Amino acid sequence: MVFTNSRSEPDYLIPDVNKVRGGREVKEGPNVWMAVSGAAMAVGAFLPWITLGIISVPGTSGDGVFLIVGGLIVGALGLIKKRSTGIRVGAMVASILAGLVVLNTAVNVANLIAETDPTFLGSPSLGTGLILSGAGCLSALVSGFAD
């Protein structure tokens, strides 16, 4: 049996105005992709950002705090059930700002690699935390465009 409304049309033919915006259906529920990207940003701040042999420097000893804050913001916005343009833009802005921190650190590490004599202690390299944080920032930015 198909239920009908007062206009005697089947309910499945009438679009739900709360879920249709701009001619397309708006998804409900948390944006898991955005939340996981924020978690990757924050976790990467605790991992090594630069390594030199067995010596490593975590992101929390420098600008990693900005990544933790940005990752928590992006992750929290991703967990909000209502998906609106403001939430997506907020997450994208936070990921761009955090991405600038990652880019600045990566450039500084690249300059350090170029200036270091590899015969002394070896050559420093980008750590896994910096790579994970950068990937999280990029993923969070892309998830802001996804619907």
N, C-alpha and C positions, 0 to 999 in steps of 0.2 A: 504494500500500500504506500503510495506517495502522498505525503502531506502537502497541502496547498496553503497559500497565504490568502489574505482577503481579496486579492485580485484573481484568485483561482488559477494561479500559475504554480507549477512545481517549484519548490524551494531551491533546487539545485540550479535553476535557470537564473536566479536573482543573485548578483554578485554581492558579497559582503563588503560594504563601503569602508569598513575599518581595515580590511586587508588588501584593498586595491588602491594604489596611489600612482598617479601618472600613467594609467593604462597597464600597469603590471602589478602582479601580486607581491605583497610585502611579506617576507618570511618572519615568523614569530620565533621566539626562543633565543637562547644565548648564542653568540657567534663564537663557536668553539675554536675556529681557526685563529681569531683575533686573541682569544684568551691564551692559547698555547704559544702564540708569537710573543705575547707579553711575558709569559713565563720564561721563554728562551732568552729574552733580553735580560731579565733579572738574574737568572741562573748563570748566564755568561759573565756577569760582573764578578762573581765569586771565583771563577776559574782563572787560570793564568792568562794574562794578556801579552806577556813577553817572556820568552824562555831563552836561557843561555846555558846549554848543557843540562845539568841537573838543577840549576837555579831558575826559579820562575817568580814572576811578580804578578799577583792577582790584581784584578781591576779595582778592588775595594781600596787599594793603597793609593789610588789616584782619583780619576774621574768616574770610576765605576758606580759611585753613589748616584750619579745622574741616570745611569742605566737602570739601577734598581728602582728608582722613583718612576722613571718612564715606563719600565716594564710593569710595575704595579698598576699604574694608571691605565695602560693599554689592556692589561689582564682584567682589571675591574670593569672597564667599559665593555669588554667582550662578554662578561658574564651577565650583563643587564639583559633582561628578557626582551624589552622593547628595542627594536632596531630602528633608529632614526638617523637622519642625516647629521644631526649635531653630534651624536655619539661616534659616528664614523669619522667625521672631521676632527673631533677631539683626539681620537686614537691616531689618526694620521699625523696630526700636528705633533703629538708626543713622540711618535716614532721618527719623525723627521728630525726633531731636536736631539733625540738620543742618537740617531744615525750620524748627525754632525759631530757628536762627541766621539763616536767610533771612528769616523773618518779622520778627525784630527789626530787621534791616538795612533791610527794606522800610518798616517803620514810621518808622525814623530818617530815611530818604530822603524819605518823605512829609511828615514834619515840616519837613525842610529846604526842601522845595518850597514849603510853606505860608509859611515865614518869609522866603523870598528875594524880593527886589524884581526882577521880570522885566525892568524897564527898564534895570537896571544892566548885567548881562552876559547876560541871558536866564534862562530857568527851567531848573533842573536836572531831570533825568529818570532813571527807572530804566534801568540799563544792560542789555544783552542777557545778560550773564553772570549777573546776579541772577535774571533771568527763566528762563534755562536751568537754573540750579541749583535754583530752586523747582520747575520742572516735573520735573526729575530726582528730587527728593525725593518729590514726589507720586506719580510713576510707580513709584518703588521701593517706596513704601508699598502701592500697589495690587498690585504684582507679588507681594508677600508673601502676599496673600490668594489669588492664582491658584495653581492646582495644576498 
